[in-house]
């Protein structure tokens, strides 16, 4: 049983039992989320959500008139 801070880019990972939750619900991306209940070991743990946005751009071919 782990009891350490965990980090994941795939979804929340319980610091008690190590269960990796699938981030397939919108609330997993809510930056106001602070506490989560683990569905496996049923313990609460603190959550910090960080969101990053980026853009990729490329030239656009414009036909010559």
N, C-alpha and C positions, 0 to 999 in steps of 0.2 A: 504494500500500500504506500503510495507516494505522498506526500503532503508538502509538495514543493510548488513553487510558481511554475505554471506551464505556459507555453507559447505555441500558437498554431495559426497558419494562414488558411486552413481548411474548415475550421469551426472550433467552438469551445471545447476544451479538454479538461475534464474534472481533475483537480489537483489531489483528490483523495484516492480515487480508484483508477484514474487514467482513462476513463471512458471518453472516446472521441465522439462528440455530437455532430451530426450532419447539419451543416448550415444551409438547410433547404427551406427555411421559413424566414419571412421578412424581419421578424423581431430580432433575429440574430445579428442584424446589421444596424440596430437602433443604438446610437451613441449614448442614449440616456439609460440603457440597460446597465444595472449595477449588481444585481444578484440573480443567480440562476439555481434551480434545483436540479440535481443530477437524477436522471431517470433510472440509473442503475443502482447506485448506492443510497439514493434518497437524501443526500446531504446538500446543504446550500453552500455556494461559494461565490466569491466576488468576481465580477466580470468587468473588464475594460474593453470597449469596442473602439477600434481605430479604423477610419475610412479614408481611403486614398483615391483620388481621381486623377486620371491622366488622359492625354489626347495624343493621337498619332495623326499627322497631317502629311499630305503629299501634294505635289503640283497637280493642277488640273489643266488638262489640255483644252484650250479654247480654240475653236475653228477660226481661221483667218477669213475675213470678209473680203 
